[in-house]
Amino acid sequence: MIVKTLGRVDYLTTLEAMRAFTATRDAATPDELWLCEHPPTFTQGIAGKPEHLLLPGDIPVVPTERGGQVTYHGPGQITAYPLVDLRRLGVFVKEYVFRLETAIIQTLDSYGVTGLRVAGAPGIYVRPADPGSHAALAGPVDPANAFKDLAKVAALGIKVSRHCTYHGLALNVAMDLEPFQRINPCGYEGLATTSLDKLGVFTDWPTAAGRLAERLSAQLSP
């Protein structure tokens, strides 16, 4: 896998580049992993419901063809775009998503933070009150609120075209979380979001991006 660090780049320009790469690649094209940071941008999934976009204000909203609902990208967040041929990797979409989440969990673990999956809600969650706890997530603490005592630290939304992936995931490292209050993150009203610095982990973007890239590359190698 070829890893490319793009720096801070415009969201729509990057989306168009991913589309072009995916449309023109063939069976011999090496997989790539793009790591970047975007200026403040809300992105809406293909089935995104407008009611989840509350008060976008001056932040642009970009409709996309990825799965999922609305999310936010901004400075201090690692956005990772794995451009992977699933046939060559030998997995289906469900396993691919599992591997993306595993790479995030492994990255968090390297910082002493326990990442958690919530059934039916792609992405990775943490316990802000006790981020290093290894206790298993046995099920919703409150059946009426599957996210009670949890906060989302990483979002995931993908698109597959001709068995090749684009779009990807976003890990919050050290960012202004206020824009998440302008939306129902990933379509969940009241879902709390967090970032590594709010969990007591102080690292820089290049270091965290390097750790995430290392684990994504390992998970996505044939």
C-alpha positions, 0 to 999 in steps of 0.5 A, a space after each residue: 500500500 502506498 501511503 500519501 500524506 496530503 497535509 491540509 487540503 480542500 474537501 471537495 478537491 480531495 473527493 474529486 481526486 478519489 473519484 478519479 483515482 477509483 474510476 481509472 484504476 485497474 487490477 494492477 493499480 496499487 492500493 493507496 492510503 491518503 492521510 489529510 486534514 480538511 478545513 471546516 466542512 460538513 459532509 452528508 452521506 448519500 441517504 443523509 437526512 436534512 433534519 440532522 443538519 441543525 445549524 451549519 452556519 458558515 461551515 459549508 455542507 458537501 453532499 457525497 455518495 458515501 454511506 452514513 449521515 452527516 459528519 464534520 471534518 476540521 483541523 486537528 482531525 486525521 482523515 484517512 482514505 484507503 483506496 483498496 481493491 477488495 477483490 485483491 484483498 479477498 474480503 467483503 465490505 463487512 470484513 473491510 469495515 471491521 478491519 478499519 475499526 480494528 486499526 482505529 482501536 489498535 491506534 487508540 490502544 497505543 495511547 492507552 485508550 480503549 476503543 469500543 464498537 457499538 452494534 449497528 453504529 459504525 465508528 469507534 467510541 470511548 468512555 470519557 470518564 474512564 478512557 483506559 478501562 478495558 471492561 467489555 461493552 456488554 450492551 447499552 447501559 440504558 436501553 433508551 440510549 445506546 450511547 450513555 456514558 460514551 462519546 464518539 472519537 472516530 467516524 467511518 463512512 465508505 463507498 465501494 465502486 467496482 469492488 474498490 473503496 474510497 471515502 474512509 474514516 476520521 479520528 479526532 486528535 486535537 480539535 474544536 468540537 463545537 461544530 459537532 453541536 451544530 449537527 446530530 453526529 452520524 444521525 444520532 441526536 445528542 451523541 457526544 463527540 470527543 478527541 484524544 486531547 480531551 481524553 488526556 492524550 497529547 500528541 501531534 498530528 504527524 505522530 498520530 497519523 503515522 500510527 494510524 497509517 501503520 495499523 491501516 496498512 497492516 490490516 489492509 495488506 493481502 
